[in-house]
Amino acid sequence: MTDKVYIGFGSNLGIRELKFEEALHELNRAHGIAIKTYSRLYETDPVDLSDDGPKFLNAVIELETSLSPRELMESLKAVEIKLGKSPRHRSDQSRHIDLDLLLYGDLVIREDNLNIPHPRMHKRGFVLVPLAEIAPETVHPVSKLTIRELAAFIAPEELGTIRALGAESNRQ
């Protein structure tokens, strides 16, 4: 295991906490992946949904991997499908599970179906708040700002819609 990676988790359908636990279990079982830590769960308002779905649970998972970025994306998609996400799912719909590759070391990749860092992560409080909990000094490879600095740009009204569940992160 060599590269440090951050994965965003989201779920707004079904038993959301259970989906997070199932995702952790499946990622731990996957070849070439080792979970290092993860944030608390945060309940957040939906962003850019066309179906007026319920609130999301979001978290960020730190892992180490020996997989290439593309291999890791394939593993994440396989976990999503195993846990109930349709391969034809649209990003503007509610979902049982969503696993987004946020950061992969300091790589910057812009290819078909593979964008690292995640192209919208720096604008999303539901990503930056849990990421800042576990990796505040990690530097975004494009902006060159730390996650803590990026989180400071999130509007107070958006931050007010992000509610932490549980007392602390699961840092190991």
GUPAZA-482526 format. One line per 8 residues: for each residue y negated, z, x negated of N, C-alpha, C. Coordinates in nm, 3 decimals. Atoms other than C-alpha are relative to their C-alpha. Layout:
Y/Z/X/Y/Z/X/Y/Z/X ~ ...
END
This chain:
0.118/0.000/-0.085/0.000/0.000/0.000/-0.124/0.000/-0.089 ~ 0.117/0.006/0.085/-0.331/-0.097/-0.146/-0.131/-0.006/0.076 ~ 0.129/0.021/-0.062/-0.607/-0.212/0.085/-0.026/0.097/0.115 ~ 0.042/-0.088/-0.108/-0.796/0.033/0.310/-0.059/-0.085/0.111 ~ 0.035/0.082/-0.116/-0.844/-0.107/0.658/-0.039/0.092/0.115 ~ 0.040/-0.074/-0.120/-1.015/0.011/0.976/0.026/-0.087/0.122 ~ -0.038/0.067/-0.123/-0.883/-0.082/1.319/-0.068/0.070/0.116 ~ 0.056/-0.056/-0.122/-1.069/-0.034/1.646/0.103/-0.003/0.110
-0.091/-0.011/-0.115/-0.865/0.084/1.945/-0.084/0.011/0.125 ~ 0.064/-0.014/-0.130/-0.970/0.041/2.307/0.101/-0.016/0.111 ~ -0.085/0.010/-0.118/-0.806/0.089/2.645/-0.079/0.051/0.120 ~ 0.064/-0.050/-0.121/-0.943/0.115/2.998/0.088/-0.014/0.123 ~ -0.094/0.007/-0.111/-0.633/0.067/3.214/0.121/0.088/-0.028 ~ -0.120/-0.082/0.015/-0.334/0.289/3.276/-0.031/0.136/-0.060 ~ 0.016/-0.131/0.064/-0.283/0.615/3.091/-0.050/-0.026/-0.142 ~ 0.066/0.046/0.123/-0.528/0.544/2.812/0.040/0.082/-0.123
-0.039/-0.086/0.113/-0.439/0.844/2.593/0.141/-0.035/-0.048 ~ -0.137/0.038/0.035/-0.073/0.741/2.606/0.002/-0.131/-0.077 ~ 0.007/0.128/0.073/-0.161/0.388/2.494/-0.042/0.022/-0.144 ~ 0.042/-0.030/0.137/-0.337/0.534/2.191/0.117/0.057/-0.080 ~ -0.117/-0.058/0.068/-0.032/0.743/2.102/0.106/-0.106/-0.027 ~ -0.098/0.108/0.019/0.195/0.441/2.153/-0.045/-0.095/-0.111 ~ 0.052/0.088/0.105/-0.032/0.229/1.932/0.021/0.063/-0.137 ~ -0.022/-0.070/0.128/-0.018/0.491/1.655/0.147/-0.006/-0.039
-0.144/0.003/0.026/0.360/0.506/1.686/0.044/-0.138/-0.049 ~ -0.040/0.137/0.037/0.401/0.127/1.668/-0.058/-0.041/-0.135 ~ 0.060/0.033/0.129/0.159/0.092/1.377/0.074/0.072/-0.113 ~ -0.075/-0.076/0.101/0.345/0.366/1.187/0.136/-0.063/-0.029 ~ -0.131/0.063/0.016/0.671/0.175/1.241/-0.008/-0.136/-0.066 ~ 0.016/0.138/0.049/0.530/-0.159/1.128/0.014/-0.006/-0.151 ~ -0.017/0.025/0.144/0.625/-0.295/0.787/-0.135/-0.020/-0.066 ~ 0.118/0.023/0.080/0.351/-0.271/0.526/-0.125/0.071/0.048
0.114/-0.072/-0.055/0.126/-0.033/0.723/0.026/0.149/-0.010 ~ -0.006/-0.146/0.004/0.057/0.337/0.664/-0.130/0.055/0.057 ~ 0.119/-0.062/-0.059/-0.185/0.527/0.890/-0.041/0.117/-0.088 ~ 0.055/-0.108/0.083/-0.410/0.755/0.687/-0.069/0.106/0.087 ~ 0.070/-0.092/-0.089/-0.627/0.910/0.959/-0.049/-0.078/0.121 ~ 0.062/0.065/-0.115/-0.793/0.839/1.292/-0.102/0.094/0.061 ~ 0.107/-0.076/-0.063/-1.095/0.951/1.487/0.049/0.067/0.127 ~ -0.022/-0.049/-0.137/-1.111/1.149/1.805/-0.007/-0.119/0.094
0.020/0.099/-0.105/-1.092/0.952/2.125/-0.140/0.020/0.059 ~ 0.133/-0.002/-0.061/-1.429/0.863/2.277/0.006/-0.076/0.131 ~ 0.009/0.071/-0.127/-1.485/0.776/2.640/-0.133/-0.072/0.003 ~ 0.120/0.083/0.006/-1.734/0.491/2.670/-0.009/-0.091/0.122 ~ 0.021/0.096/-0.106/-1.886/0.267/2.930/0.048/-0.138/-0.046 ~ -0.041/0.136/0.037/-1.745/-0.089/2.940/-0.121/-0.082/-0.046 ~ 0.104/0.091/0.050/-1.944/-0.353/2.750/0.050/-0.143/0.019 ~ -0.028/0.144/-0.017/-1.949/-0.722/2.852/0.129/-0.030/0.076
-0.118/0.029/-0.084/-1.669/-0.699/3.112/-0.043/-0.075/0.125 ~ 0.029/0.076/-0.121/-1.663/-0.948/3.399/0.065/0.062/0.123 ~ -0.075/-0.052/-0.114/-1.432/-0.737/3.616/-0.038/0.142/0.041 ~ 0.048/-0.134/-0.038/-1.630/-0.410/3.647/0.108/0.107/-0.015 ~ -0.109/-0.094/0.024/-1.340/-0.215/3.498/-0.049/0.142/-0.027 ~ 0.034/-0.141/0.025/-1.329/0.162/3.443/-0.039/0.024/-0.146 ~ 0.041/-0.038/0.136/-1.445/0.348/3.132/0.114/-0.020/-0.099 ~ -0.094/0.018/0.110/-1.276/0.287/2.799/0.023/0.131/-0.074
-0.021/-0.093/0.109/-1.117/0.520/2.554/-0.001/-0.084/-0.126 ~ 0.010/0.070/0.128/-1.207/0.409/2.202/0.027/0.097/-0.113 ~ -0.023/-0.076/0.123/-1.108/0.529/1.856/0.004/-0.099/-0.115 ~ -0.018/0.082/0.119/-1.087/0.401/1.501/0.113/0.061/-0.083 ~ -0.115/-0.038/0.080/-0.774/0.414/1.288/-0.021/-0.052/-0.142 ~ 0.002/0.043/0.140/-0.781/0.408/0.908/0.143/-0.015/-0.046 ~ -0.134/0.019/0.054/-0.475/0.261/0.747/-0.008/-0.068/-0.135 ~ -0.016/0.076/0.123/-0.356/0.123/0.419/0.110/-0.101/0.025
-0.098/0.104/-0.025/-0.162/-0.197/0.405/0.022/-0.085/-0.124 ~ -0.031/0.099/0.103/0.011/-0.432/0.170/0.002/-0.140/0.062 ~ 0.002/0.128/-0.070/-0.017/-0.709/0.431/-0.131/-0.074/-0.029 ~ 0.122/0.079/0.009/-0.263/-0.993/0.395/-0.078/0.018/0.130 ~ 0.075/-0.010/-0.125/-0.545/-0.998/0.653/0.065/-0.077/0.116 ~ -0.062/0.078/-0.107/-0.371/-1.273/0.850/0.132/0.064/0.047 ~ -0.124/-0.068/-0.037/-0.035/-1.091/0.840/-0.030/0.126/0.082 ~ 0.038/-0.120/-0.075/-0.207/-0.774/0.958/-0.044/-0.037/0.141
0.041/0.046/-0.134/-0.370/-0.962/1.247/0.122/-0.032/0.086 ~ -0.122/0.031/-0.074/-0.027/-1.091/1.348/0.071/0.128/0.043 ~ -0.063/-0.128/-0.035/0.111/-0.735/1.339/-0.076/0.069/0.113 ~ 0.081/-0.062/-0.106/-0.179/-0.607/1.552/0.025/-0.069/0.133 ~ -0.025/0.075/-0.123/-0.126/-0.884/1.807/0.140/0.031/0.056 ~ -0.136/-0.034/-0.044/0.248/-0.805/1.819/0.003/0.138/0.065 ~ 0.007/-0.134/-0.060/0.172/-0.437/1.889/-0.067/-0.009/0.136 ~ 0.069/0.015/-0.128/-0.074/-0.534/2.162/0.093/-0.057/0.107
-0.091/0.063/-0.097/0.182/-0.759/2.332/0.111/0.096/0.039 ~ -0.106/-0.097/-0.029/0.455/-0.496/2.302/-0.049/0.109/0.095 ~ 0.055/-0.107/-0.082/0.224/-0.244/2.469/-0.072/-0.050/0.125 ~ 0.043/0.046/-0.132/0.130/-0.468/2.760/-0.116/-0.095/0.007 ~ 0.112/0.095/-0.006/-0.151/-0.706/2.663/0.055/-0.142/0.007 ~ -0.043/0.139/-0.014/-0.102/-1.062/2.778/-0.054/-0.084/-0.115 ~ 0.051/0.090/0.105/-0.127/-1.329/2.507/-0.116/-0.087/0.049 ~ 0.108/0.082/-0.058/-0.365/-1.511/2.745/-0.119/0.086/0.045
0.107/-0.091/-0.041/-0.594/-1.210/2.792/-0.135/-0.049/-0.049 ~ 0.138/0.036/0.037/-0.967/-1.286/2.792/-0.075/0.126/-0.043 ~ 0.070/-0.117/0.054/-1.200/-1.056/2.599/-0.097/0.063/0.098 ~ 0.092/-0.059/-0.098/-1.421/-1.002/2.905/0.074/0.067/0.116 ~ -0.080/-0.064/-0.104/-1.138/-0.843/3.107/0.044/0.140/-0.044 ~ -0.056/-0.132/0.028/-1.015/-0.485/3.135/0.135/-0.016/-0.067 ~ -0.124/0.013/0.075/-0.712/-0.409/2.922/0.069/0.135/-0.019 ~ -0.080/-0.118/0.033/-0.431/-0.165/2.855/-0.018/0.036/-0.146
0.015/-0.025/0.143/-0.482/-0.203/2.482/-0.074/-0.114/-0.066 ~ 0.069/0.097/0.084/-0.705/-0.376/2.232/-0.003/0.058/-0.140 ~ 0.004/-0.042/0.141/-0.667/-0.351/1.854/-0.081/-0.105/-0.076 ~ 0.089/0.091/0.072/-0.951/-0.506/1.655/-0.002/0.034/-0.149 ~ 0.013/-0.017/0.143/-0.951/-0.554/1.280/-0.150/0.004/-0.032 ~ 0.142/-0.020/0.025/-1.292/-0.411/1.185/-0.038/-0.032/-0.144 ~ 0.027/0.015/0.143/-1.290/-0.391/0.806/0.131/-0.007/-0.076 ~ -0.117/0.010/0.089/-1.038/-0.490/0.541/-0.053/0.007/-0.142
0.062/-0.020/0.131/-1.155/-0.340/0.214/-0.143/-0.051/0.005 ~ 0.134/0.058/0.001/-1.471/-0.522/0.116/0.002/-0.152/0.022 ~ -0.013/0.144/-0.024/-1.347/-0.866/0.222/-0.097/-0.050/0.106 ~ 0.076/0.074/-0.101/-1.565/-1.112/0.409/0.075/-0.130/0.020 ~ -0.077/0.120/-0.034/-1.361/-1.381/0.585/-0.054/-0.055/0.131 ~ 0.043/0.070/-0.122/-1.486/-1.634/0.840/0.087/-0.124/0.014 ~ -0.093/0.110/-0.024/-1.199/-1.855/0.955/0.032/-0.004/0.148 ~ -0.046/0.006/-0.138/-1.050/-1.969/1.284/0.087/0.121/0.028
-0.078/-0.115/-0.046/-0.920/-1.659/1.462/0.011/0.113/-0.101 ~ -0.001/-0.111/0.096/-0.992/-1.432/1.164/-0.142/0.018/-0.055 ~ 0.137/-0.031/0.042/-1.336/-1.278/1.115/-0.006/0.144/-0.047 ~ 0.010/-0.133/0.059/-1.376/-0.984/0.879/-0.128/0.002/-0.082 ~ -0.012/-0.108/-0.097/-1.577/-0.772/0.912/-0.014/-0.054/0.142 ~ 0.010/0.041/-0.140/-1.559/-0.783/1.290/-0.145/-0.040/0.027 ~ 0.136/0.054/-0.010/-1.861/-0.994/1.386/-0.097/0.078/0.089 ~ 0.090/-0.075/-0.088/-1.999/-0.754/1.650/0.004/0.151/-0.025
-0.017/-0.144/0.017/-1.899/-0.415/1.511/-0.130/0.073/-0.030 ~ 0.124/-0.065/0.041/-2.244/-0.340/1.367/-0.097/0.022/0.116 ~ 0.085/-0.015/-0.118/-2.395/-0.362/1.717/0.062/0.090/0.107 ~ -0.075/-0.070/-0.105/-2.141/-0.149/1.904/0.018/0.148/-0.031 ~ -0.013/-0.144/0.017/-2.176/0.223/1.936/0.142/0.049/0.017 ~ -0.138/-0.045/-0.023/-1.820/0.254/2.067/0.090/-0.027/-0.120 ~ -0.071/0.021/0.127/-1.705/0.125/1.726/-0.060/0.089/-0.109 ~ 0.065/-0.069/0.110/-1.962/0.280/1.495/0.010/0.152/0.007
-0.007/-0.146/-0.011/-1.951/0.636/1.632/0.136/0.052/-0.048 ~ -0.127/-0.051/0.055/-1.575/0.687/1.579/0.023/-0.040/-0.146 ~ -0.015/0.040/0.140/-1.587/0.492/1.252/-0.081/0.093/-0.091 ~ 0.083/-0.093/0.078/-1.872/0.713/1.127/0.063/0.138/-0.009 ~ -0.069/-0.130/0.004/-1.661/1.018/1.212/0.097/0.008/-0.117 ~ -0.104/-0.006/0.104/-1.390/0.922/0.963/-0.039/-0.071/-0.130 ~ 0.037/0.077/0.120/-1.568/0.689/0.718/-0.151/-0.024/-0.007 ~ 0.145/0.019/-0.008/-1.945/0.752/0.722/-0.061/-0.070/-0.121
0.059/0.059/0.122/-2.005/0.636/0.362/0.061/-0.136/-0.035 ~ -0.055/0.134/0.022/-1.797/0.317/0.388/-0.112/-0.101/0.017 ~ 0.108/0.099/-0.001/-2.021/0.020/0.318/0.047/-0.127/0.071 ~ -0.024/0.127/-0.069/-2.031/-0.278/0.552/-0.022/-0.112/-0.101 ~ 0.009/0.097/0.110/-1.963/-0.574/0.318/-0.104/-0.110/0.019 ~ 0.103/0.102/-0.020/-2.224/-0.803/0.476/-0.139/0.064/-0.003 ~ 0.133/-0.063/-0.006/-2.517/-0.573/0.559/-0.029/0.087/-0.121 ~ 0.011/-0.091/0.115/-2.451/-0.349/0.255/-0.053/0.138/0.041
0.036/-0.131/-0.050/-2.538/-0.049/0.476/0.126/0.081/0.024 ~ -0.115/-0.085/-0.032/-2.310/0.250/0.522/0.019/0.002/0.151 ~ -0.029/-0.011/-0.143/-2.144/0.303/0.857/-0.096/0.101/0.063 ~ 0.096/-0.099/-0.051/-2.364/0.613/0.903/-0.137/-0.065/0.023 ~ 0.129/0.068/-0.015/-2.674/0.397/0.846/0.002/-0.098/0.117 ~ -0.010/0.093/-0.113/-2.555/0.131/1.090/0.000/0.075/0.133 ~ -0.007/-0.078/-0.125/-2.478/0.397/1.354/-0.138/0.052/0.039 ~ 0.134/-0.049/-0.030/-2.837/0.521/1.325/-0.084/-0.103/0.075
0.072/0.106/-0.071/-2.953/0.186/1.468/0.042/-0.014/0.147 ~ -0.046/0.008/-0.139/-2.760/0.234/1.794/-0.101/0.071/0.089 ~ 0.102/-0.054/-0.090/-3.001/0.292/2.081/0.046/0.133/0.060 ~ -0.036/-0.131/-0.056/-3.012/0.653/2.208/0.062/-0.008/0.139 ~ -0.058/0.012/-0.134/-2.938/0.538/2.563/0.147/-0.044/-0.006 ~ -0.141/0.037/0.017/-2.614/0.376/2.441/0.080/0.118/-0.055 ~ -0.070/-0.117/0.056/-2.521/0.680/2.232/0.027/0.104/0.107 ~ -0.017/-0.095/-0.109/-2.567/0.890/2.545/0.118/-0.030/0.090
-0.115/0.037/-0.084/-2.280/0.701/2.711/0.132/0.017/-0.074 ~ -0.121/-0.015/0.082/-2.031/0.782/2.432/0.033/0.149/-0.009 ~ -0.037/-0.141/-0.008/-1.848/1.111/2.492/0.130/0.025/-0.076 ~ -0.119/-0.034/0.079/-1.605/1.259/2.237/0.094/0.086/0.082 ~ -0.104/-0.083/-0.061/-1.279/1.399/2.370/0.069/0.076/-0.113 ~ -0.068/-0.077/0.105/-1.111/1.675/2.171/-0.101/0.056/-0.099 ~ 0.088/-0.077/0.086/-1.255/1.903/1.907/-0.026/-0.063/-0.135 ~ 0.018/0.051/0.136/-1.205/1.716/1.581/0.085/-0.122/-0.022
-0.080/0.117/0.036/-1.070/1.408/1.414/0.135/0.046/-0.054 ~ -0.134/-0.029/0.048/-0.718/1.388/1.280/0.011/-0.038/-0.147 ~ 0.002/0.031/0.142/-0.808/1.356/0.914/0.118/0.064/-0.068 ~ -0.117/-0.051/0.070/-0.512/1.397/0.688/-0.029/0.022/-0.145
END
